[in-house]
Amino acid sequence: FSVAAAAILSITVVPILMAWFIRGRIRPENKNPLNRVLAFLYRPVIHGVLRAPWIILILALLLTATLYYPWNRLGSEFMPPLNEGTLLYMPVTQDPAVSIGEAATLLQQTDRILKTFPEVKTIFGEAGRAQTATDQSPLSMFDTVVNLKNPDQWPAGMTMQKLQSKMNKAMSIPGLSNIWTQPLKGRVDMLTTGLQTPLGIKIGGTDLDTLNRLGQELQTVLRKVPGTQSAYAAQVT
């Protein structure tokens, strides 16, 4: 969006501003000493390229071919996840028909546990669903924003991965399935994929009972996969 807006402004607003502000006696480019130096350096290069165009094209193709090896070694995601310095804890109750009072009790309990970690600065949790179509979280899902202190105030040897793993062990509350992500990343994932978790499997079909059964079977299998912190199957009925 920013690139598109800049391109539109460059052909609409910029010419008008130039007509308004660039007036009077304008010195030619060759009067600028910086331009003269750059032209002096650039002129022999462009003349050499124009005298041997095929050699330059062959060298460019060979240089491009050398990119195959690093390109073949790249993973599926070019950019690693951005460390936002904040965690988003989104537990889901295994019973989707949780009451408002029980949801509030669970939210207060999880917030108190998270606040005991020395790396945590502030905690803000919310339960319930907003009166807007942009928030699809049900009452059975909580959102807790965990603002962390600066890493230089953490205990020695503590990393974000270790901290998240310790928090996940401390939040082993019966009836809750933990989801750990970051505020911006979590919102982007939900908008682009419809999933609340960083990883997820979607099953399509028309029989809701079959979907529930397959979801429970997948949940059982995925919890045994090494590296899985938690797994839950969304209830469709």
Phi and psi in degrees as a GROMACS rama.xvg file:
@    title "Ramachandran Plot"
@    xaxis  label "Phi"
@    yaxis  label "Psi"
@TYPE xy
-67.2656  -39.2848  SER-2
-66.2945  -41.9162  VAL-3
-65.2116  -41.412  ALA-4
-63.9621  -40.3845  ALA-5
-64.4843  -38.5035  ALA-6
-65.5769  -40.1574  ALA-7
-66.6979  -43.0143  ILE-8
-64.9839  -32.9618  LEU-9
-67.1263  -23.7615  SER-10
-108.29  -0.256316  ILE-11
-119.358  -62.5022  THR-12
-79.7079  -41.4671  VAL-13
-59.8268  -45.7962  VAL-14
-60.3699  -36.3827  PRO-15
-66.4741  -43.5961  ILE-16
-62.891  -37.4078  LEU-17
-63.9613  -41.3851  MET-18
-65.7193  -31.3129  ALA-19
-77.5025  -45.0388  TRP-20
-101.696  -26.7701  PHE-21
-91.2983  92.3258  ILE-22
-136.569  176.303  ARG-23
80.3612  -159.172  GLY-24
-80.0557  112.985  ARG-25
-102.192  121.229  ILE-26
-70.5383  142.881  ARG-27
-65.7442  160.836  PRO-28
-64.0632  -34.4478  GLU-29
-72.5111  -5.31433  ASN-30
-82.0249  -15.1842  LYS-31
-84.5585  121.37  ASN-32
-62.1702  -33.7986  PRO-33
-65.3936  -42.0349  LEU-34
-62.0434  -38.1516  ASN-35
-65.9466  -40.3629  ARG-36
-64.8406  -44.8145  VAL-37
-64.3512  -40.5148  LEU-38
-65.3494  -35.7269  ALA-39
-64.0897  -38.505  PHE-40
-77.48  -31.5268  LEU-41
-82.4626  -33.3494  TYR-42
-62.1786  -47.1502  ARG-43
-65.5848  -30.6358  PRO-44
-66.7464  -47.6833  VAL-45
-67.952  -34.4667  ILE-46
-66.5716  -39.8501  HIS-47
-65.2452  -38.8198  GLY-48
-66.0948  -41.6627  VAL-49
-70.1025  -25.0717  LEU-50
-75.8579  -25.8517  ARG-51
-133.729  68.0196  ALA-52
-67.2114  -37.7129  PRO-53
-68.0826  -37.9296  TRP-54
-63.0228  -41.6727  ILE-55
-63.8135  -41.4627  ILE-56
-64.4554  -41.1537  LEU-57
-64.6377  -43.0357  ILE-58
-62.9751  -38.5261  LEU-59
-64.9597  -40.3132  ALA-60
-65.8369  -41.258  LEU-61
-64.1295  -39.6493  LEU-62
-64.4585  -39.2374  LEU-63
-65.6584  -37.6106  THR-64
-64.2812  -29.3813  ALA-65
-68.5054  -15.0668  THR-66
-76.5694  -11.0937  LEU-67
-62.4613  -42.7126  TYR-68
-63.455  -52.6186  TYR-69
-64.6652  -33.939  PRO-70
-64.4121  -37.0711  TRP-71
-70.2999  -19.8864  ASN-72
-92.6514  -6.25969  ARG-73
-71.272  149.825  LEU-74
-83.4543  -169.901  GLY-75
-74.8259  -25.1492  SER-76
-116.689  123.602  GLU-77
-74.702  -40.2727  PHE-78
-100.549  133.458  MET-79
-71.0564  160.878  PRO-80
-60.0988  136.767  PRO-81
-75.4018  131.858  LEU-82
-80.0082  104.004  ASN-83
-80.1497  -9.62769  GLU-84
75.5352  7.93214  GLY-85
-141.807  139.954  THR-86
-105.049  148.773  LEU-87
-118.635  113.182  LEU-88
-99.5795  117.821  TYR-89
-125.811  81.8839  MET-90
-75.411  151.864  PRO-91
-124.345  130.678  VAL-92
-75.5423  140.688  THR-93
-68.3592  -22.8175  GLN-94
-100.539  110.748  ASP-95
-68.8161  -16.2136  PRO-96
-93.5669  44.7566  ALA-97
-75.668  145.705  VAL-98
-83.352  165.23  SER-99
-65.3494  -41.7181  ILE-100
-64.815  -41.8047  GLY-101
-67.4576  -37.2996  GLU-102
-62.8144  -41.8288  ALA-103
-64.7788  -39.3404  ALA-104
-64.4576  -44.5802  THR-105
-64.6116  -39.5552  LEU-106
-63.0043  -44.0103  LEU-107
-65.194  -36.7251  GLN-108
-65.7934  -46.4489  GLN-109
-66.6017  -37.9589  THR-110
-64.5171  -38.9118  ASP-111
-65.1005  -39.5363  ARG-112
-66.1958  -44.4051  ILE-113
-65.7077  -32.2112  LEU-114
-70.1212  -15.5155  LYS-115
-76.6945  -13.853  THR-116
-75.1779  133.721  PHE-117
-67.765  -19.2484  PRO-118
-79.2569  -11.7306  GLU-119
-87.1286  134.281  VAL-120
-94.6972  -56.6023  LYS-121
-140.962  159.045  THR-122
-129.56  134.821  ILE-123
-139.838  116.947  PHE-124
-117.098  151.587  GLY-125
-140.25  147.127  GLU-126
-133.899  150.761  ALA-127
106.224  178.97  GLY-128
-120.134  132.882  ARG-129
-72.521  156.286  ALA-130
-82.429  59.516  GLN-131
-152.014  149.385  THR-132
-76.4664  -9.26927  ALA-133
-83.9499  -9.63484  THR-134
-114.68  104.422  ASP-135
-96.3517  11.5952  GLN-136
-71.7834  129.054  SER-137
-80.8133  176.98  PRO-138
-66.1616  -23.3985  LEU-139
-80.4867  -0.910194  SER-140
-118.394  131.5  MET-141
-107.29  153.575  PHE-142
-121.481  120.297  ASP-143
-126.606  116.458  THR-144
-88.8999  120.828  VAL-145
-106.756  100.684  VAL-146
-81.6586  125.791  ASN-147
-100.617  154.295  LEU-148
-72.9367  170.047  LYS-149
-62.6515  141.782  ASN-150
-56.7855  -25.9593  PRO-151
-69.9444  -10.6486  ASP-152
-98.9397  1.40976  GLN-153
-82.3205  160.782  TRP-154
-60.935  154.116  PRO-155
-61.4926  135.323  ALA-156
84.1987  -2.21116  GLY-157
-82.359  133.75  MET-158
-123.059  170.654  THR-159
-62.9772  -39.7353  MET-160
-65.9789  -42.6532  GLN-161
-65.3787  -41.0695  LYS-162
-63.5001  -43.8818  LEU-163
-63.8094  -38.5158  GLN-164
-65.9021  -41.0058  SER-165
-65.1479  -41.8902  LYS-166
-63.5553  -39.3551  MET-167
-64.2728  -38.0912  ASN-168
-67.7948  -38.189  LYS-169
-69.7054  -23.4104  ALA-170
-97.3161  28.9113  MET-171
-78.6136  76.6917  SER-172
-101.995  127.068  ILE-173
-56.7584  133.755  PRO-174
92.3514  -4.81886  GLY-175
-117.364  138.011  LEU-176
-110.456  121.392  SER-177
-81.212  142.076  ASN-178
-130.715  125.324  ILE-179
-118.232  129.032  TRP-180
-154.874  -161.226  THR-181
-123.321  153.275  GLN-182
-55.1571  -54.0609  PRO-183
-67.6606  -46.7015  LEU-184
-61.3534  -41.5817  LYS-185
-63.316  -41.6225  GLY-186
-67.4208  -40.4653  ARG-187
-64.1221  -42.8398  VAL-188
-60.9489  -42.2439  ASP-189
-67.4043  -37.2288  MET-190
-72.8263  -34.5429  LEU-191
-87.221  -31.4463  THR-192
-118.004  -18.4707  THR-193
80.3579  3.24894  GLY-194
-101.914  145.505  LEU-195
-88.4742  -13.9507  GLN-196
-104.503  156.112  THR-197
-60.3197  -32.9104  PRO-198
-125.865  144.5  LEU-199
-161.459  160.679  GLY-200
-124.792  127.951  ILE-201
-103.301  135.601  LYS-202
-120.056  127.712  ILE-203
-105.998  148.485  GLY-204
171.569  175.881  GLY-205
-107.337  -22.0318  THR-206
-91.7171  110.086  ASP-207
-66.3152  -36.6015  LEU-208
-63.5921  -40.5353  ASP-209
-65.8339  -39.1135  THR-210
-63.1416  -41.8494  LEU-211
-62.4126  -42.3769  ASN-212
-65.0906  -44.8392  ARG-213
-65.1287  -37.2109  LEU-214
-62.5976  -41.8081  GLY-215
-66.6726  -37.5521  GLN-216
-66.0396  -41.9697  GLU-217
-64.2817  -39.3975  LEU-218
-59.8326  -42.9989  GLN-219
-64.0639  -41.0288  THR-220
-70.8549  -43.6463  VAL-221
-68.6144  -29.1255  LEU-222
-65.2364  -20.6826  ARG-223
-91.3068  -5.43056  LYS-224
-74.1535  130.102  VAL-225
-58.5475  136.369  PRO-226
94.4985  -8.70971  GLY-227
-81.4927  122.378  THR-228
-81.0653  -42.3764  GLN-229
-160.428  156.969  SER-230
-147.156  139.911  ALA-231
-144.612  150.374  TYR-232
-104.979  124.13  ALA-233
-67.2556  134.606  ALA-234
-83.2352  125.118  GLN-235
-96.3302  -5.79173  VAL-236
